[in-house]
Amino acid sequence: MRHRVLGGTGIEVSPYCLGTMMFGFVGNADHDECVRIVHAALDEGINFVDTADMYSAGESETIVGKALKGRRDDVVLATKVHFPMGDGPNRGGNSRRWIVREVEDSLRRLGTDWIDLYQVHRPDHTTDIEETLWALTDLVRQGKIRAFGCSTFPADEIVEAYHVAGRRGLQRFRTEQPPYSLLARGVERHVLPVAQRLGMGVLTWSPLASGFLTGRYRKGRALDLSSGRPTLHPDRFDPAAPRTAAKLEIVEQLVELAEEVGCSLPELAVAFPLAHPAVTSVIIGPRTMGQLHSTLKGRSVALDDAVLDRIDEIVPPGTDIYPPDGVWTPPSLAEPALRRRPAGFRSAVCRPAAPVSAPARG
């Protein structure tokens, strides 16, 4: 495989990054098979492996550590921190207290002395971004990590972190890891352009859109909701739901396009984010050896302008057909109190009349 430089770090990575979210009890609990999947990916030219402390509660990192014994120097290893790793306060988030503690656990599970890319898995509004950047900068200076990045951060928080780092003389986020697929193109509006302007590397997740771009779920066909992601979020796979119906309608158009191109729908889906100039690497997350080999069959697929134009007609640029699973929702949207003034101060006059209430239903 050819290589691309990761966010100005000088580190060269393959356009495919092996994601290991499905390693462990959440996906594939067979450690030996998972190790073989890692070795097969490395033998095919992938040199970039991404995991996280919270994947199967640390089991994924343990498996990756087993797989990289004797091959660590040839691999660019990425992991993440943020989500809770146990009960009680202070066992998650982006505080210095948690980061400096949890990096040690990740190093131990991974069986390594250093992490090439340490990523903040989601924003944390209870922690000042300066506090997080200080902690990560110290870890670079200590040699425990080589570079650090963020994952699923909105564009405004990426920019804020960049300016805080500059003002305080801290190292900055070198990468962003957003969701990006044929059905989730929202990051094209702000996140990807910001990453380009700031010289950040981008490794994208969920190119198969939670399975909707595998060809497994099709319009007019019975959907198996008894296994996989549908068991976790059955409402997102309900064919009677308007949002699901819209996804299935678009999938049919993409299947037709893939057939015209001469590739499978998954091959088209993985090739799509690789065509964007901001994207450094696309994370593929096989659960089985068969899934790995199926994905690698499409590594030579290159989409020309005519195909990309057709995709733009089917799914307009910057459009999210569905909100990607696991995307962080800012408090300003999640908490009504943050977008509503106190009841007595919502009028333009000093002494407003009685508040207007919604009419009773029924």
C-alpha positions in Angstrom: 0.0 0.0 0.0 1.0 3.6 -0.5 1.5 5.8 2.5 0.3 9.2 3.6 1.8 11.5 6.2 -0.2 11.8 9.3 -1.0 15.5 10.0 2.5 16.9 9.6 4.0 14.6 12.2 6.2 12.9 9.6 4.7 9.6 10.5 3.6 7.7 7.4 0.5 5.5 7.6 -1.4 3.3 5.2 -4.7 4.6 3.7 -6.4 1.8 5.5 -6.3 1.8 9.3 -7.2 -1.5 11.1 -9.9 -0.6 13.7 -10.3 -3.1 16.5 -13.6 -2.0 18.1 -15.0 -5.5 17.4 -12.2 -7.3 19.2 -13.3 -8.7 22.5 -16.6 -9.7 24.1 -18.5 -7.0 22.2 -17.7 -8.6 18.8 -15.1 -11.4 18.5 -14.1 -12.9 21.8 -11.7 -15.4 20.2 -8.3 -13.8 21.0 -6.4 -16.1 18.7 -8.5 -15.3 15.7 -8.3 -11.6 16.4 -4.5 -11.9 16.5 -4.6 -13.6 13.2 -6.7 -10.8 11.7 -4.1 -8.2 12.9 -1.3 -10.3 11.4 -3.1 -10.7 8.1 -3.7 -7.0 7.9 -0.1 -6.2 8.5 1.0 -8.8 6.0 -1.3 -7.0 3.4 0.5 -3.7 4.0 -1.6 -2.0 6.6 0.7 -0.4 9.2 -1.8 1.6 11.2 -3.9 0.1 14.0 -6.5 2.0 16.0 -8.1 0.9 19.3 -9.4 2.5 22.5 -9.3 1.8 26.2 -13.1 1.4 26.4 -13.4 -1.2 23.5 -14.7 -4.3 25.3 -13.6 -2.7 28.6 -9.9 -2.9 27.7 -10.0 -6.3 26.1 -9.4 -5.0 22.7 -6.1 -3.3 23.8 -5.0 -6.5 25.4 -5.6 -8.4 22.1 -3.8 -5.8 20.1 -0.8 -6.0 22.5 -0.7 -9.8 22.0 -0.8 -9.3 18.2 2.0 -6.7 18.1 4.6 -8.7 20.0 7.7 -8.8 17.8 6.2 -6.4 15.3 5.7 -3.3 17.4 8.4 -1.2 15.6 6.7 -1.6 12.2 3.2 -0.5 13.4 1.8 3.0 14.0 -0.4 2.4 17.1 -3.3 4.6 18.1 -5.6 4.4 21.1 -8.0 6.7 22.9 -9.1 7.9 26.3 -12.3 9.5 27.6 -15.1 7.1 28.3 -15.7 5.7 31.8 -13.5 2.7 32.7 -15.3 1.7 35.9 -17.7 2.9 38.5 -17.3 6.0 40.5 -16.2 9.6 39.7 -12.9 10.5 38.1 -12.6 7.3 36.1 -13.3 8.9 32.8 -13.3 12.2 31.0 -10.5 14.5 29.8 -9.0 15.7 33.1 -5.3 15.5 33.8 -6.0 13.2 36.7 -7.6 10.6 34.5 -5.4 11.0 31.4 -2.1 10.5 33.2 -3.6 7.5 35.1 -5.3 5.8 32.1 -2.4 6.1 29.7 -0.5 3.8 32.1 -3.2 1.2 31.9 -3.3 1.5 28.1 0.5 1.0 27.9 0.2 -2.0 30.1 -2.6 -3.6 28.2 -0.9 -2.9 24.9 2.4 -4.2 26.1 4.4 -1.3 24.8 6.5 1.6 26.1 4.9 4.2 23.8 1.7 5.1 21.9 2.2 6.7 18.5 -1.2 8.5 18.5 -3.2 9.1 21.7 -6.7 10.5 21.0 -9.3 12.2 23.2 -12.3 10.1 22.3 -15.0 12.8 22.8 -15.2 16.4 24.1 -15.6 17.0 27.9 -17.2 20.3 28.9 -16.4 19.7 32.6 -12.7 20.0 31.8 -10.9 23.1 30.5 -9.3 22.3 27.1 -6.1 23.8 28.4 -6.0 21.3 31.2 -6.3 18.4 28.7 -3.7 19.9 26.3 -1.2 20.4 29.2 -1.6 16.8 30.3 -1.1 15.5 26.7 1.9 17.8 26.1 3.5 16.4 29.2 3.0 12.9 28.0 4.8 13.7 24.7 7.7 15.2 26.6 7.9 12.1 28.8 8.1 9.9 25.7 4.9 8.0 26.5 3.1 9.2 23.4 4.5 10.6 20.2 1.5 12.7 19.1 -2.1 13.3 20.1 -5.4 14.0 18.5 -9.1 14.2 19.0 -12.1 12.2 17.9 -15.6 13.3 16.9 -15.0 16.9 18.0 -17.1 19.7 16.4 -15.2 22.2 14.2 -15.5 25.0 16.7 -13.9 23.0 19.5 -11.0 21.9 17.2 -10.4 25.6 16.4 -10.6 26.6 20.1 -8.1 23.9 21.1 -5.7 25.1 18.3 -5.7 28.6 19.6 -5.4 27.6 23.2 -2.3 25.5 22.3 -0.8 28.4 20.5 -1.4 30.9 23.3 0.0 28.6 26.0 2.9 27.2 24.1 1.4 23.7 24.2 1.4 21.0 21.5 -1.8 20.8 19.5 -4.1 18.2 18.3 -2.5 16.6 15.2 -5.4 14.5 14.1 -9.2 14.3 14.1 -11.2 11.1 13.9 -14.7 11.8 12.6 -17.5 9.6 11.2 -17.7 9.9 7.4 -19.5 7.8 4.9 -21.8 7.9 1.9 -24.7 8.3 4.3 -23.0 10.7 6.7 -21.4 13.6 4.9 -22.0 16.3 7.5 -18.3 16.6 8.3 -17.7 18.0 4.8 -19.3 21.3 5.9 -16.9 22.3 8.6 -14.8 19.6 10.2 -12.9 18.5 7.1 -12.2 22.0 5.9 -11.0 23.0 9.3 -8.7 20.0 9.5 -7.2 20.9 6.2 -6.6 24.5 7.1 -4.9 23.5 10.4 -2.8 20.8 8.8 -4.4 18.0 10.7 -4.5 14.3 9.7 -7.9 12.7 9.5 -8.8 9.1 10.1 -12.4 8.4 9.5 -14.7 5.8 11.1 -17.8 3.9 10.1 -17.4 3.9 6.3 -20.1 1.2 6.2 -22.6 3.4 8.1 -23.4 0.9 10.9 -23.9 -1.8 8.4 -26.3 0.0 6.0 -23.6 0.0 3.3 -22.7 -3.7 3.5 -25.7 -4.7 1.4 -27.2 -6.6 4.3 -30.1 -4.3 4.7 -32.1 -3.7 1.5 -35.4 -2.1 0.7 -38.3 -4.5 0.4 -36.4 -7.3 2.0 -37.0 -8.8 5.5 -34.4 -7.3 7.9 -32.7 -9.5 10.4 -33.0 -7.6 13.7 -31.9 -10.5 15.9 -28.1 -10.0 15.6 -25.5 -7.3 15.2 -26.2 -3.6 15.7 -30.0 -3.9 15.3 -30.0 -5.7 18.7 -28.5 -2.6 20.3 -30.6 0.1 18.5 -33.6 -1.6 16.9 -35.3 1.7 16.3 -32.6 2.8 13.9 -33.2 -0.3 11.8 -37.0 -0.3 11.8 -38.0 -0.2 8.1 -41.3 1.5 9.0 -39.4 4.5 10.4 -39.1 7.4 7.9 -35.4 7.8 8.5 -34.7 4.2 7.9 -36.8 4.2 4.8 -34.8 7.1 3.5 -31.6 5.3 4.1 -32.8 2.1 2.4 -34.0 4.1 -0.6 -30.6 5.7 -1.1 -28.8 2.3 -0.6 -30.7 1.0 -3.6 -29.4 3.9 -5.7 -25.8 3.3 -4.4 -26.1 -0.5 -5.2 -27.0 0.4 -8.7 -24.1 2.8 -9.0 -21.7 0.2 -7.6 -22.8 -2.3 -10.2 -22.2 0.2 -13.0 -18.7 0.9 -11.6 -18.0 -2.8 -11.4 -17.5 -3.1 -7.6 -19.5 -4.1 -4.6 -21.4 -1.6 -2.4 -18.9 -2.0 0.5 -16.0 -1.4 -1.9 -17.7 1.8 -3.1 -18.4 2.8 0.4 -14.8 2.4 1.6 -13.3 4.1 -1.5 -15.5 7.1 -1.1 -13.9 8.8 2.0 -10.4 8.0 0.6 -11.1 10.3 -2.3 -11.5 13.4 -0.1 -8.2 15.4 0.1 -8.5 15.9 3.8 -8.7 12.2 4.6 -5.5 10.5 5.6 -6.7 7.0 6.4 -10.1 5.2 6.6 -10.7 2.9 9.6 -11.9 -0.6 8.7 -13.2 -2.6 11.6 -13.5 -6.3 10.6 -14.9 -8.8 13.2 -13.8 -11.8 11.2 -11.1 -12.8 8.8 -13.6 -13.0 6.0 -14.7 -9.4 6.6 -11.1 -8.3 6.4 -10.4 -10.1 3.1 -13.7 -8.8 1.7 -12.7 -5.2 2.4 -9.2 -5.6 1.1 -10.5 -6.8 -2.2 -11.6 -3.2 -2.9 -8.2 -1.5 -2.1 -7.6 -0.8 -5.8 -10.9 0.8 -6.4 -10.5 4.5 -7.3 -13.6 6.6 -7.9 -13.3 9.0 -10.9 -15.0 12.4 -11.1 -18.0 11.1 -12.9 -18.7 8.6 -10.2 -18.2 11.2 -7.5 -20.6 13.5 -9.3 -23.2 10.7 -9.3 -22.7 10.3 -5.6 -23.2 14.0 -5.1 -26.5 13.7 -6.9 -27.7 10.9 -4.7 -26.4 12.3 -1.4 -25.6 16.0 -1.6 -22.3 17.2 -0.2 -22.4 18.0 3.5 -25.6 16.0 4.1 -26.3 13.5 6.9 -28.9 11.1 5.9 -28.8 9.9 9.4 -27.0 11.0 12.5 -24.0 8.6 12.9 -24.1 6.3 15.9 -22.0 7.6 18.8 -21.7 11.2 17.7 -21.3 13.6 20.6 -24.1 16.0 21.2 -23.0 19.4 22.6 -24.7 20.5 25.9 -26.2 23.4 24.1 -28.4 21.0 22.2 -28.8 18.3 24.8 -29.8 20.6 27.7 -32.8 22.8 27.2 -31.8 25.1 30.1 -28.8 26.3 28.1 -30.9 27.7 25.3 -33.8 29.1 27.4 -33.6 32.3 29.4 -35.3 32.2 32.9 -39.0 32.4 32.5 -39.3 36.0 33.7 -36.7 37.3 31.1 -38.1 36.0 27.8 -40.0 39.1 26.8 -38.7 42.3 25.2 -40.4 44.4 28.0 -39.3 44.8 31.6 -42.5 43.5 33.1 -43.9 40.8 30.8 -47.3 39.5 31.0 -48.0 36.0 32.3 -46.0 33.4 30.4 -47.7 31.9 27.3 -48.3 28.2 27.8 -49.0 25.5 25.2 -52.6 24.6 24.9 -53.8 21.5 26.6 -53.7 18.4 24.4 -56.7 16.1 24.0 
